[in-house]
């Protein structure tokens, strides 16, 4: 629980949140609680949220229909673009 409180405090410091990768093996219902909590924190935050990656996108679509952010299935490509400011095929 302390980790989720710390994570929530960190999220409060930023206006734009980029989430790439679930928190654990979310295919198993016993290990998806952290990702569910993070998703709910992001939704309640009212901040601009960008989801990157097919697994994370699938998790969000499966667990909450109230998500109102941007979802990209290109996780690695999203990180590459944010890190380097360019990506093959994007001018």
trRosetta pair geometry for C-beta under 8 A, 3 or more apart (Angstrom, degrees):
i j d omega theta_ij theta_ji phi_ij phi_ji
1 4 5.8 -55 -156 35 40 110
1 5 6.5 41 148 -19 69 104
2 5 5.5 -54 -150 36 36 113
2 6 6.3 38 152 -19 68 105
3 6 5.6 -53 -148 37 32 113
3 7 6.2 35 152 -21 65 106
3 34 7.8 -21 102 -126 126 115
4 7 5.4 -49 -143 37 33 114
4 8 6.3 38 155 -21 64 104
4 34 7.2 -147 -79 -132 103 74
4 37 5.3 -41 -130 139 135 146
4 38 7.7 -128 -129 -66 91 68
4 41 7.6 -172 -172 -49 93 142
5 8 5.7 -52 -148 35 30 112
5 9 6.5 32 151 -19 62 105
6 9 5.7 -55 -152 35 32 113
6 10 6.6 32 151 -19 65 104
7 10 5.7 -53 -151 34 33 112
7 11 6.4 36 152 -21 66 104
7 38 6.7 -62 143 -103 147 93
7 41 7.2 116 114 76 105 172
8 11 5.6 -50 -147 33 33 114
8 12 6.7 41 152 -27 62 101
8 41 5.3 -126 -103 -141 91 139
9 12 5.8 -49 -156 24 33 116
9 13 7.5 37 149 -24 59 100
10 13 6.0 -54 -167 21 40 114
10 14 7.7 8 152 -1 66 108
11 14 6.5 -79 -159 43 39 97
11 17 6.1 6 -140 -94 93 136
11 41 6.1 126 38 144 168 120
11 42 7.2 -123 -148 -89 146 65
11 45 5.9 -96 146 -99 123 148
11 47 7.3 -163 172 21 95 150
12 45 7.6 -146 -88 -133 58 110
14 17 6.0 118 99 -74 124 73
14 47 7.1 77 104 -165 74 156
15 47 5.9 -171 -169 -146 38 107
15 48 6.5 30 145 26 74 101
16 47 6.7 -166 -91 165 24 106
16 48 4.6 -25 -111 78 75 110
16 49 7.8 172 -161 -83 54 29
16 50 7.0 19 180 -3 96 107
17 42 6.0 -137 86 -126 151 105
17 45 7.3 62 -11 81 143 158
17 47 5.6 83 -6 106 106 129
17 48 7.1 165 23 89 67 55
17 49 4.9 -15 68 -112 102 74
17 50 7.1 -178 92 28 52 68
18 49 8.0 162 -84 -161 28 52
18 50 4.8 -16 -110 69 72 106
18 52 6.4 15 -176 -6 94 119
18 78 7.5 -178 -163 149 121 122
18 82 6.8 50 -130 -95 171 166
19 38 7.2 141 -128 148 142 126
19 42 6.8 -57 -31 -85 144 154
19 49 6.7 1 2 -170 111 99
19 50 7.2 168 24 85 66 53
19 51 5.4 -22 69 -111 98 63
19 52 7.0 172 86 25 45 75
19 56 6.2 -179 123 -171 95 146
20 51 7.6 138 -83 -171 52 46
20 52 3.9 -25 -93 74 100 106
20 53 4.9 113 -154 -18 76 121
20 56 6.3 -134 -143 -8 34 157
20 75 4.9 130 -154 -152 108 99
20 78 6.4 -174 -90 82 131 126
20 79 6.1 -95 34 -60 178 108
21 53 6.0 56 -58 27 53 169
21 55 7.2 30 -122 77 47 118
21 56 6.0 -61 -42 -59 11 121
21 75 7.1 99 -52 -158 74 143
22 26 4.5 -64 158 -20 157 132
22 32 7.5 -33 178 -130 132 81
22 35 4.5 -5 -159 -101 94 142
22 55 6.0 -100 -5 131 110 107
22 56 5.5 180 -49 -96 76 73
22 59 5.2 117 -85 -36 128 165
23 26 7.7 82 58 -61 54 104
23 34 3.8 -96 105 111 136 121
23 35 4.6 -176 35 -63 89 76
23 38 6.2 125 -11 -9 132 141
24 31 4.5 -132 142 163 129 105
24 32 6.9 -153 84 -89 109 39
24 34 5.9 96 7 44 122 126
24 35 6.7 -132 44 -27 88 106
25 28 5.0 26 118 22 107 108
25 31 4.6 35 64 93 81 150
25 32 7.8 -86 98 -63 48 73
26 31 6.6 -123 -85 99 33 86
26 32 4.0 80 -139 -106 74 101
26 35 5.1 -27 -92 30 126 156
26 55 7.7 137 44 168 122 102
26 59 5.2 13 121 -111 162 126
27 32 7.9 151 10 -63 17 116
28 31 4.7 46 80 22 103 107
28 32 7.1 177 80 -29 51 92
29 32 6.0 -55 -140 20 35 116
30 33 8.0 -30 175 -19 32 102
31 34 7.8 -27 172 18 58 100
32 35 5.2 -57 -165 47 69 112
32 36 5.7 75 136 -28 86 102
32 59 7.5 -169 -147 -145 118 116
32 63 7.7 -162 159 -85 132 144
33 36 5.6 -56 -145 37 31 114
33 37 6.3 31 157 -19 66 106
34 37 5.8 -55 -149 36 29 110
34 38 6.4 29 154 -18 64 106
35 38 5.6 -51 -144 37 33 112
35 39 6.2 37 155 -21 65 105
35 59 5.9 -54 156 171 141 147
35 63 7.7 137 120 14 102 168
36 39 5.8 -54 -149 35 29 112
36 40 6.5 27 154 -15 63 107
36 63 6.0 -130 -109 -175 85 147
37 40 5.8 -57 -149 39 31 110
37 41 6.3 33 152 -21 65 105
38 41 5.6 -54 -148 35 32 113
38 42 6.3 32 154 -20 65 105
39 42 5.8 -55 -149 35 30 111
39 43 6.4 29 154 -18 65 106
39 59 7.5 -144 -66 130 139 103
39 60 6.2 175 -125 -111 126 77
39 63 6.1 93 78 99 169 128
39 64 5.6 172 150 4 130 142
39 67 7.2 -60 -168 -83 102 117
40 43 5.7 -52 -145 36 32 111
40 44 6.2 25 159 -12 66 110
40 64 7.5 177 -77 -83 66 150
41 44 6.0 -62 -144 44 27 105
41 45 6.1 41 154 -40 64 105
42 45 5.6 -46 -148 16 29 119
42 47 7.3 -87 -157 57 66 98
42 49 4.8 80 180 -105 117 151
42 67 7.8 20 102 -125 113 96
42 69 7.4 -46 152 -25 119 149
43 49 7.9 -58 -73 3 44 158
43 64 6.5 -112 -58 160 148 153
43 66 5.8 65 -152 105 140 107
43 67 6.0 -95 -91 -98 106 62
43 68 7.6 95 -134 19 82 80
45 49 7.6 110 62 -57 122 115
48 69 6.8 123 -172 -130 48 100
48 70 7.9 15 -179 4 87 105
49 67 7.6 -92 83 -162 135 96
49 69 3.6 -65 75 -105 88 158
49 70 7.3 -177 96 32 54 68
50 69 6.3 -139 -74 163 30 116
50 70 4.8 -13 -116 70 73 107
50 71 8.0 171 -163 -83 50 29
50 72 7.1 7 -179 5 94 107
50 78 7.4 180 147 -167 120 138
51 56 5.3 -161 -174 125 100 114
51 57 5.6 133 126 -85 124 69
51 60 5.6 -56 -119 -20 166 156
51 67 7.7 16 -27 174 140 144
51 69 6.3 112 -14 97 93 120
51 70 6.9 -171 26 95 71 54
51 71 4.4 -10 64 -114 115 72
51 72 6.8 174 90 29 62 62
52 56 6.6 40 76 57 39 141
52 72 5.2 -6 -114 67 65 104
52 74 6.9 -51 -156 88 87 53
52 75 4.4 116 143 -120 86 62
52 78 3.7 -128 -131 66 133 157
52 79 6.6 141 136 -41 156 78
53 56 4.3 72 75 17 104 108
53 57 6.4 -172 91 -11 50 88
53 72 7.6 50 -9 92 32 75
53 73 7.0 -3 162 -160 14 38
53 74 7.6 -60 -81 103 36 16
53 75 2.7 36 -82 -74 81 130
53 76 7.7 83 -96 -23 87 57
53 78 7.4 -101 -40 29 66 130
54 57 5.5 -55 -140 38 29 113
54 58 6.1 32 159 -21 65 106
54 73 4.4 41 -84 -158 78 90
54 75 6.7 -97 2 -17 62 109
55 58 5.8 -53 -148 35 28 112
55 59 6.4 31 152 -21 62 105
55 75 7.7 -14 30 -37 84 149
56 59 5.5 -52 -149 34 33 114
56 60 6.4 32 154 -18 66 104
56 75 6.8 112 19 -90 117 124
57 60 5.8 -55 -148 36 30 110
57 61 6.2 26 156 -15 65 109
57 71 4.7 110 -124 -177 102 116
57 72 7.2 -133 -70 76 130 25
57 73 5.3 -71 17 -91 158 69
58 61 5.9 -58 -145 40 29 109
58 62 6.1 24 158 -17 65 113
59 62 5.9 -64 -147 40 26 108
59 63 5.9 -5 168 3 66 119
60 63 6.5 -73 -134 48 21 93
60 64 6.3 -54 -167 51 61 94
60 67 5.3 10 178 -27 111 170
60 71 6.4 -155 73 -104 145 130
61 65 7.9 44 -157 -93 49 61
61 67 7.9 -90 -79 39 44 135
61 71 7.6 77 -52 -147 98 170
64 67 5.2 97 103 -34 107 96
67 71 7.6 67 124 -53 133 118
72 75 7.3 155 102 -68 93 44
72 77 7.7 -115 151 77 129 102
72 78 5.2 132 88 -71 142 129
74 77 3.7 -33 165 48 118 121
74 78 5.4 135 102 -32 83 85
75 78 5.7 -54 -146 30 25 112
75 79 6.6 20 157 -13 62 105
76 79 5.9 -55 -150 37 32 109
76 80 6.3 35 151 -21 65 108
77 80 5.5 -52 -146 36 33 115
77 81 6.3 32 156 -19 65 105
77 87 6.1 72 -169 -148 88 142
78 81 5.9 -56 -149 37 29 109
78 82 6.3 22 156 -12 65 109
79 82 5.9 -58 -143 42 30 107
79 83 5.9 28 159 -20 66 113
80 83 5.9 -60 -142 39 24 109
80 84 6.0 -20 175 19 63 114
80 87 5.7 102 108 -103 109 100
81 84 6.9 -75 -129 54 18 81
81 85 7.2 54 -177 -116 54 9
81 86 7.1 -127 -130 90 64 9
81 87 4.4 -36 -85 -41 92 126
81 90 6.9 18 -115 53 121 154
82 85 8.0 22 -164 -66 15 45
84 87 7.5 127 72 -65 111 64
86 90 6.9 -176 -163 83 56 96
87 90 4.5 37 66 31 93 118
